Amino acid sequence: MLSETSRPVVQATLPVIGERIGEITKKFYAGMFAARPELLDGLFSRANQKNGAQQQALAGSIAAFASHLIEHPESLPESVLSRIAHKHTSLGIQPDQYQIVFDHLFAAIAEDLGEAATEEVVAAWSEVYWLMADALVKIEKGLYAEQANDRIYAPWKVTSTEASGQDCMTFRFEPADDTAVTVAKPGQFVSIRVPLADGLRQCRQYSLSDNVESTTERVLTTKLDEGGEVSPFMHRNLEVGDVVELSNPYGDITLDMEGGPIIIATAGIGCTPSASALQSLVSTGSDRQVLVLHAEAMESNWALKDQMLAAVEQLPNVEMRLWLEDTTGTTADLQAVEGFMNLTGVELPEDARMYLCGPLPFMRAVRSQAIAAGVAPRNIHYEVFGPDLWLAA
């Protein structure tokens, strides 16, 4: 918890810091990369820096953490910390790197706030930072220890590539050496690190879309992002036989394989973790009640349609509903509602756990509808691809 000295200072300055934190993080990243350009080689995403997503995510996480310390002084925001820690470990963040971030972040705070960055204010917010950093280091140490190996990345060889839906590709990989492989959980992701034409390596997290429990295969289904760097490289350059670097599996939004009913609500390429979850339910012979809700612009866009429909057919207690913005040309026996996903009139299982994945506007809208329909907020979980901008809203 915050000290009695720092708490009133943080509480008094939180509105100002909260208002300025977006500009502060821009200055922070610019200063850090100017001094430490090597951090852009396989660690930080240039694409997320360019589009501002990383700056927004950092600002949102700091503001959320500080607000929690003020509103709930006896605890830490475990869900916020867990989500960040899983992303950090998939990239190989190490404890000594928190000092680098601190040095440049507080230089940016001093530059932005000027005379308002008094010794008292800097000391109080330093305490906030190190409370957050120390908590993350502890969580990350535990996550690293859970892995079957102590490597950040291991080599994996491409065994197949296949077009899957509009602008999507499914890549299958097998181990390229004898590094021990960690068994993943449904809903987890891995980082892939690839070399680009200018010599720098870039990384991106992708959900495992099939066979997550396998130790001999990893499967990723990715959507082409023309504004990014990793997916264009994968879609245009990766061929069977190529070797890439994959991290161990991480991600705290995982399907509990035992328990009561579950609702899986996805849109677009957000179907990837749900596809792996359905496959895992099939492989374990589950008879749980499952409600699968999916939304697409049109049927031909649906990246993992065949895999998901096959899993639904094999599960004894599952119902699936589909929404298409454009139903033109829809397969005759595929029942779909035209328009955006709307839970009005959908009977949701009582005491269900709900898992959301898709664009942020979609997840916010569906979460609100689910809560209005009686789903407990604590039972609704979401997965974000890329920097978590939910916190920045």
Stockholm file with secondary structure:
# STOCKHOLM 1.0

chainA/1-393         MLSETSRPVVQATLPVIGERIGEITKKFYAGMFAARPELLDGLFSRANQKNGAQQQALAGSIAAFASHLIEHPESLPESVLSRIAHKHTSLGIQPDQYQIVFDHLFAAIAEDLGEAATEEVVAAWSEVYWLMADALVKIEKGLYAEQANDRIYAPWKVTSTEASGQDCMTFRFEPADDTAVTVAKPGQFVSIRVPLADGLRQCRQYSLSDNVESTTERVLTTKLDEGGEVSPFMHRNLEVGDVVELSNPYGDITLDMEGGPIIIATAGIGCTPSASALQSLVSTGSDRQVLVLHAEAMESNWALKDQMLAAVEQLPNVEMRLWLEDTTGTTADLQAVEGFMNLTGVELPEDARMYLCGPLPFMRAVRSQAIAAGVAPRNIHYEVFGPDLWLAA
#=GR chainA/1-393 SS CCCTTHHHHHHHHHHHHHHHHHHHHHHHHHHHHHHCGGGGTTTSCHHHHHTTHHHHHHHHHHHHHHHHHHHCTTSCCHHHHHHHHHHHHHHTCCTTHHHHHHHHHHHHHHHHHGGGSCHHHHHHHHHHHHHHHHHHHHHHHHHHHTSSSSCSEEEEEEEEEEECSTTEEEEEEEESSCCCCCCCCTTCEEEEEEECTTSCEEEEEEEEEECTTCSSCEEEEEECCTTCSHHHHHHHHCCTTCEEEEECCBCSCCCCSSSSCEEEEEEGGGHHHHHHHHHHHHHTTCCCCEEEEEEESSGGGCTTHHHHHHHHHHCTTEEEEEEESCCTTCCTTCCCEESSCCCTTCCCCTTCEEEEESCHHHHHHHHHHHHHTTCCGGGEEEECSSSCCSTTC
#=GC SS_cons         CCCTTHHHHHHHHHHHHHHHHHHHHHHHHHHHHHHCGGGGTTTSCHHHHHTTHHHHHHHHHHHHHHHHHHHCTTSCCHHHHHHHHHHHHHHTCCTTHHHHHHHHHHHHHHHHHGGGSCHHHHHHHHHHHHHHHHHHHHHHHHHHHTSSSSCSEEEEEEEEEEECSTTEEEEEEEESSCCCCCCCCTTCEEEEEEECTTSCEEEEEEEEEECTTCSSCEEEEEECCTTCSHHHHHHHHCCTTCEEEEECCBCSCCCCSSSSCEEEEEEGGGHHHHHHHHHHHHHTTCCCCEEEEEEESSGGGCTTHHHHHHHHHHCTTEEEEEEESCCTTCCTTCCCEESSCCCTTCCCCTTCEEEEESCHHHHHHHHHHHHHTTCCGGGEEEECSSSCCSTTC
//
